[in-house]
Amino acid sequence: MRFRSICSLWRSFLPLPPLSNDLCIPHKGHFLIQTKIYRIQPLQHDNEPLTSKKGWLIKVFQDSNSSKFYLLDLFTNKKLPSQDKSTQKVVNLMNVQAIELFELYTLCDNGFPHVSLGCKVILFSVEGCCMVFALIWGCKRLEVSIGEKKITISKDDGGKTFDDMIRYKGQIYVVDKTGTVFWINALSLKLVQFSPKNFSCEMKQIWMNYDENHKQLVECDGNLYMVHFYIDTRFGYFLKDVFVKVYKLDQEWGKWIDVKYLGDVSFVLGKDSNFALLAQDYHGCERNCIYFYFEDRASCFNLENFESKPANVFWPCPTLFHHVTS
């Protein structure tokens, strides 16, 4: 939104587009709160050349009690330190345009997103019934809440562990430890096998030296990808050996394709959302890379040279904050 003949300081307080009315939903002693991911980019003023078409990513949470907006870390949901009261800064949206990319739900405790409980949540509705799908990271168990009723979904062979969950083409899918993707029938809550087993996930010559491995799902250009992480934690907290493999599901032939090059695309795998970006459109984003978090630290794995390093931040946008003057 743009205004004419209005004090620039007043304009700087213009909020982001409002979130929906379902901001806070009770769930198992906690609450599900809505967050959104926006792309912000500079506005092109009249008779001024646009210096860059690149944008930044921000994650926004609105406190349902105070209606205040907070900016969250994209990976961990922690409040960004730039909003500390001692900095005396306010959000300046006068020179940027906000474009909504994703709507998410995450656990909330005491009015703020939960940053310690490992849980991925998808809010789903079928035939007027609201369902909450929650994947508990620690035990990799999938729970479905329908009102006060809670159901645990497991495979027919008795196994209950799943590595990731995704909403793909309007349906819920999960991937198990063998790299097999299942579609969840929301009416019967039965698992329907959607992909073959990814036998590459069981290649011992790859993961025998790694003490932890897990898989995450991401959609890109209408296709379903699986990112397989191999992490060796024996080196200590600050030194970890990480290796990443990417596979694309060929639904026509029913097989997994080993992907060695993503081009200008990069995957961002956060605490409660996975998505793909065109690296050339964002500051701090490198092409052909996998961005992920592990133990609350954002990292970047380059598929070309197989190197893992601390991630360049997608934040901050230098024009979004300005100091308050007395």
Secondary structure as GFF3:
##gff-version 3
##sequence-region A 1 326
A	DSSP	alpha_helix	8	11	.	.	.	ID=ss1
A	DSSP	beta_strand	24	27	.	.	.	ID=ss2
A	DSSP	beta_strand	30	42	.	.	.	ID=ss3
A	DSSP	beta_strand	56	62	.	.	.	ID=ss4
A	DSSP	beta_strand	69	72	.	.	.	ID=ss5
A	DSSP	three_ten_helix	81	83	.	.	.	ID=ss6
A	DSSP	three_ten_helix	85	87	.	.	.	ID=ss7
A	DSSP	beta_strand	89	91	.	.	.	ID=ss8
A	DSSP	beta_strand	96	109	.	.	.	ID=ss9
A	DSSP	beta_strand	112	113	.	.	.	ID=ss10
A	DSSP	beta_strand	119	126	.	.	.	ID=ss11
A	DSSP	beta_strand	129	136	.	.	.	ID=ss12
A	DSSP	beta_strand	141	146	.	.	.	ID=ss13
A	DSSP	beta_strand	149	153	.	.	.	ID=ss14
A	DSSP	beta_strand	162	168	.	.	.	ID=ss15
A	DSSP	beta_strand	171	176	.	.	.	ID=ss16
A	DSSP	beta_strand	181	185	.	.	.	ID=ss17
A	DSSP	beta_strand	190	193	.	.	.	ID=ss18
A	DSSP	three_ten_helix	199	202	.	.	.	ID=ss19
A	DSSP	alpha_helix	204	207	.	.	.	ID=ss20
A	DSSP	beta_strand	212	220	.	.	.	ID=ss21
A	DSSP	beta_strand	223	232	.	.	.	ID=ss22
A	DSSP	beta_strand	241	250	.	.	.	ID=ss23
A	DSSP	beta_strand	255	259	.	.	.	ID=ss24
A	DSSP	beta_strand	265	269	.	.	.	ID=ss25
A	DSSP	beta_strand	274	278	.	.	.	ID=ss26
A	DSSP	three_ten_helix	279	281	.	.	.	ID=ss27
A	DSSP	beta_strand	289	294	.	.	.	ID=ss28
A	DSSP	beta_strand	297	302	.	.	.	ID=ss29
A	DSSP	beta_strand	308	310	.	.	.	ID=ss30
A	DSSP	beta_strand	321	323	.	.	.	ID=ss31
###
